[in-house]
Amino acid sequence: MKKIRQFFEYLVFLILYAFISIFPFVTASKISGFIMSLIGMFLKRKDRIKKQLIQYMNYNEANTKPTIKKIYYHFGQNIGELMMMKSILKRQKFFNIPSIPKKHKIGNIYVTAHFSNWEMVGVPFYFQNKKVAFVYRHISNPFINKFILKRRSLIYLGGCYEKFETSSKELENLLLEGTDIVLLCDQKWLKGIKLDFLGHETTSMVIPAVLSLRTGANIHMLKVNRGNDSKYNFELQQINYTKDKDNDITILNVMTNIHTIYSRWINSEPSEWWLWTHEKWKRK
């Protein structure tokens, strides 16, 4: 029964893909955003978003609705744009590409978040023919996951690695071989360290800090910004840190710095952060 449901979801997904493919990329992005904003307002998860906006962003109930609608609209854009990745990569004019920092023998660690269209974070590397690997979490529907993975693989010349199937040692080896790595580190991580995020205690994974300590790789924050008509620019910021005698203190300092930057991104435009749909602050 589960496989039948998943295959039906995949067929709906393909129908949407076939429909938006008729239109120019910018129009397709707006259509998929509009469709998702309508669907989102009927989902139960919108109540979780409302609760978290009130609790962590000091929204009142009245002004949560337009933000929730925007959150789903932006996510719909992400879906449409990822579907059309082959077309997007033929249109470099849509991207204001920053220079990727030089490296020596060791690759760099790039930390991003589920902010704006995070699927575009590898585009600067693609257009500069840089080898970069992406660590991702698989989608529960295997049919859709395969479709999405093919699109992601177009960008990441260093490969795509499922995070629950990839060890930290494998990531270390990639860095030591000179391959850059992109990590999403804003998810809930119950076994992680405790730190402050948007003024409230949460738990965080530690992998970028640990990899940096073990390999000497530099850490850079990489933010994706979507402008009008799905034109993108990117912001780079290096995370500098002093190594403490106690590695645990160093790791906490690095991850706190990363979450401080995350907080700044989210405060600048709350509707661009997709993980309001999750429960970042949940303890169990």
C-alpha positions as CSV (number, residue, x, y, z in Angstrom):
1,M,0.0,0.0,0.0
2,K,2.8,2.4,0.9
3,K,4.6,1.8,-2.5
4,I,1.3,2.5,-4.3
5,R,0.8,5.7,-2.5
6,Q,4.4,6.7,-3.2
7,F,4.1,5.9,-6.8
8,F,0.9,8.0,-7.0
9,E,2.7,10.9,-5.4
10,Y,5.4,10.5,-8.0
11,L,2.9,10.6,-10.8
12,V,1.4,13.9,-9.4
13,F,5.0,15.2,-9.2
14,L,5.7,14.3,-12.8
15,I,2.4,15.9,-14.0
16,L,3.5,19.1,-12.2
17,Y,6.9,18.8,-13.9
18,A,5.4,18.3,-17.3
19,F,3.0,21.3,-16.8
20,I,5.5,23.8,-15.6
21,S,8.1,22.7,-18.3
22,I,5.8,24.3,-20.9
23,F,6.6,27.8,-19.5
24,P,9.8,29.9,-19.3
25,F,11.8,29.2,-16.2
26,V,10.8,32.4,-14.3
27,T,7.1,31.8,-14.9
28,A,7.4,28.1,-14.0
29,S,9.0,29.1,-10.7
30,K,6.1,31.4,-9.9
31,I,3.5,28.8,-10.9
32,S,5.0,26.1,-8.7
33,G,5.3,28.7,-5.8
34,F,1.6,29.7,-6.2
35,I,0.4,26.1,-6.3
36,M,2.4,25.2,-3.1
37,S,1.2,28.3,-1.3
38,L,-2.4,27.2,-1.9
39,I,-1.7,23.6,-0.8
40,G,0.2,24.7,2.2
41,M,-2.6,26.6,3.8
42,F,-4.6,23.3,4.0
43,L,-1.8,21.3,5.7
44,K,-1.8,20.6,9.4
45,R,1.9,21.5,9.5
46,K,1.0,25.2,9.0
47,D,-0.2,25.2,12.7
48,R,3.3,24.2,13.8
49,I,4.8,27.0,11.7
50,K,2.3,29.5,13.3
51,K,3.2,28.3,16.8
52,Q,6.9,28.6,16.2
53,L,6.7,32.1,14.6
54,I,4.8,33.3,17.7
55,Q,7.1,31.6,20.1
56,Y,10.5,32.3,18.5
57,M,9.9,35.4,16.4
58,N,7.4,37.2,18.6
59,Y,4.7,37.3,15.9
60,N,1.1,37.8,16.9
61,E,-1.4,35.4,15.5
62,A,-2.8,37.9,13.0
63,N,0.4,38.4,11.1
64,T,1.5,34.8,10.9
65,K,-0.8,33.9,7.9
66,P,1.0,36.0,5.2
67,T,4.4,34.7,6.4
68,I,3.2,31.1,6.4
69,K,1.9,31.6,2.9
70,K,5.2,33.0,1.8
71,I,7.1,30.1,3.4
72,Y,5.1,27.6,1.2
73,Y,5.4,29.9,-1.8
74,H,9.2,29.9,-1.6
75,F,9.3,26.2,-1.1
76,G,7.1,25.7,-4.1
77,Q,9.6,27.9,-6.1
78,N,12.4,25.6,-4.9
79,I,10.6,22.5,-6.1
80,G,9.9,24.1,-9.6
81,E,13.4,25.4,-10.0
82,L,15.0,22.1,-9.0
83,M,12.8,20.3,-11.4
84,M,14.1,22.6,-14.2
85,M,17.7,22.5,-13.1
86,K,18.9,21.4,-16.6
87,S,17.4,24.5,-18.1
88,I,18.7,26.7,-15.3
89,L,22.3,25.6,-15.8
90,K,22.1,26.9,-19.4
91,R,21.2,30.4,-18.1
92,Q,24.3,31.7,-16.2
93,K,22.9,35.2,-16.5
94,F,20.4,34.4,-13.7
95,F,23.3,34.1,-11.3
96,N,25.7,36.7,-9.8
97,I,28.6,34.2,-9.1
98,P,31.1,35.0,-6.4
99,S,34.7,33.8,-6.7
100,I,35.2,30.5,-4.8
101,P,38.0,30.9,-2.2
102,K,41.3,29.4,-3.1
103,K,42.4,26.3,-1.3
104,H,45.7,24.6,-0.9
105,K,45.8,20.8,-0.8
106,I,42.8,20.5,1.6
107,G,39.2,21.2,0.5
108,N,37.1,23.9,2.1
109,I,33.9,23.3,4.2
110,Y,30.9,25.3,3.1
111,V,28.0,25.6,5.5
112,T,24.6,26.7,4.4
113,A,21.0,26.3,5.6
114,H,17.5,25.5,4.3
115,F,17.2,29.2,3.4
116,S,16.0,30.7,0.1
117,N,16.6,28.0,-2.5
118,W,19.4,26.1,-0.9
119,E,19.4,23.7,-3.9
120,M,21.3,26.5,-5.8
121,V,24.2,26.6,-3.3
122,G,26.3,24.4,-5.6
123,V,25.8,26.6,-8.7
124,P,28.9,28.8,-8.2
125,F,31.1,25.7,-8.1
126,Y,29.4,24.4,-11.2
127,F,30.0,27.5,-13.3
128,Q,33.6,27.7,-12.1
129,N,34.2,23.9,-12.8
130,K,35.1,23.3,-9.1
131,K,34.8,19.9,-7.6
132,V,32.4,20.0,-4.6
133,A,30.5,17.3,-2.8
134,F,27.1,17.7,-1.2
135,V,25.8,16.0,1.9
136,Y,22.0,15.6,1.8
137,R,19.2,13.8,3.5
138,H,17.1,11.5,1.2
139,I,13.5,12.1,0.5
140,S,11.2,9.5,2.0
141,N,9.5,8.8,-1.4
142,P,12.2,6.7,-3.3
143,F,10.8,7.6,-6.8
144,I,10.9,11.4,-6.1
145,N,14.2,11.0,-4.3
146,K,15.8,9.4,-7.5
147,F,14.4,12.2,-9.7
148,I,15.7,14.9,-7.3
149,L,19.1,13.2,-6.9
150,K,19.6,13.3,-10.7
151,R,19.1,17.0,-10.7
152,R,21.4,17.6,-7.8
153,S,24.1,15.5,-9.4
154,L,24.2,17.9,-12.3
155,I,25.7,20.5,-10.0
156,Y,27.9,18.6,-7.6
157,L,30.9,17.3,-9.5
158,G,32.3,15.8,-6.3
159,G,29.2,13.7,-5.8
160,C,26.1,13.6,-3.6
161,Y,26.4,11.8,-0.3
162,E,23.4,10.7,1.8
163,K,24.1,11.8,5.3
164,F,23.0,8.6,7.1
165,E,25.0,6.5,4.8
166,T,28.2,8.5,4.9
167,S,30.8,8.4,7.7
168,S,32.7,11.4,9.0
169,K,35.9,9.5,7.9
170,E,34.6,9.5,4.3
171,L,34.1,13.2,4.5
172,E,37.6,13.7,6.0
173,N,39.1,11.8,3.1
174,L,37.2,13.9,0.6
175,L,38.6,17.1,2.2
176,L,42.1,15.6,2.3
177,E,41.9,14.8,-1.4
178,G,41.1,18.4,-2.1
179,T,37.4,18.2,-2.6
180,D,35.2,20.9,-1.2
181,I,32.1,19.9,0.9
182,V,28.7,21.6,1.3
183,L,26.8,20.9,4.5
184,L,23.3,21.8,5.7
185,C,23.6,22.2,9.5
186,D,20.4,23.9,10.6
187,Q,18.4,20.7,11.2
188,K,17.2,19.4,14.5
189,W,19.9,17.1,16.0
190,L,18.8,15.6,19.3
191,K,22.2,14.0,20.1
192,G,24.1,17.2,19.4
193,I,25.5,20.0,21.6
194,K,23.3,22.6,23.3
195,L,23.5,26.2,22.1
196,D,21.5,29.4,21.6
197,F,19.5,29.8,18.4
198,L,17.2,32.8,17.9
199,G,17.3,33.4,21.6
200,H,16.3,29.9,22.7
201,E,18.3,26.8,23.5
202,T,18.4,24.1,20.9
203,T,20.7,21.2,19.9
204,S,23.1,21.2,17.0
205,M,25.2,18.8,15.0
206,V,29.0,19.4,15.2
207,I,30.3,17.9,11.9
208,P,31.7,21.1,10.3
209,A,33.7,21.9,13.4
210,V,34.9,18.4,13.9
211,L,36.0,18.0,10.2
212,S,37.8,21.4,10.4
213,L,39.7,20.3,13.5
214,R,40.7,17.0,12.1
215,T,41.7,18.2,8.7
216,G,42.6,21.8,9.0
217,A,40.0,22.7,6.4
218,N,38.6,26.3,6.4
219,I,34.9,26.8,7.1
220,H,32.9,29.3,5.0
221,M,29.2,30.2,5.4
222,L,27.5,30.3,2.0
223,K,24.2,32.1,1.8
224,V,21.8,31.9,-1.2
225,N,19.8,35.0,-2.0
226,R,16.9,34.9,-4.4
227,G,16.0,38.2,-6.1
228,N,13.3,39.2,-8.4
229,D,12.5,36.8,-11.3
230,S,14.5,34.0,-9.6
231,K,17.9,35.8,-10.1
232,Y,20.4,34.7,-7.5
233,N,23.4,36.1,-5.7
234,F,25.5,34.5,-3.0
235,E,27.2,35.7,0.2
236,L,30.4,34.1,1.5
237,Q,31.8,34.6,5.0
238,Q,34.7,32.7,6.5
239,I,34.4,31.4,10.1
240,N,37.6,32.2,11.8
241,Y,38.3,30.6,15.2
242,T,41.1,30.1,17.7
243,K,41.7,26.5,18.7
244,D,41.3,25.9,22.5
245,K,43.1,23.3,24.4
246,D,39.8,21.7,25.0
247,N,38.3,20.6,21.6
248,D,34.8,20.6,23.0
249,I,35.1,24.3,23.7
250,T,36.4,25.0,20.2
251,I,33.5,23.0,18.7
252,L,30.9,24.8,20.8
253,N,32.4,28.2,19.8
254,V,32.4,27.3,16.1
255,M,28.8,26.0,16.1
256,T,27.6,28.9,18.1
257,N,29.1,31.3,15.6
258,I,27.4,29.4,12.8
259,H,24.0,29.6,14.5
260,T,24.5,33.3,15.2
261,I,24.9,33.8,11.5
262,Y,21.9,31.6,10.8
263,S,19.9,33.7,13.2
264,R,20.9,36.9,11.3
265,W,19.8,35.3,8.0
266,I,16.4,34.3,9.4
267,N,15.7,37.6,11.1
268,S,16.4,39.3,7.8
269,E,13.6,37.4,6.1
270,P,11.8,34.8,8.2
271,S,9.7,33.5,5.3
272,E,12.8,32.3,3.5
273,W,13.7,29.6,6.1
274,W,12.0,26.4,5.3
275,L,12.6,24.6,8.6
276,W,9.8,26.4,10.4
277,T,8.0,23.3,9.2
278,H,10.2,21.2,11.5
279,E,10.8,21.5,15.2
280,K,14.3,22.7,15.6
281,W,13.9,23.4,19.3
282,K,12.2,20.1,20.2
283,R,14.1,18.0,22.7
284,K,12.6,14.5,22.2
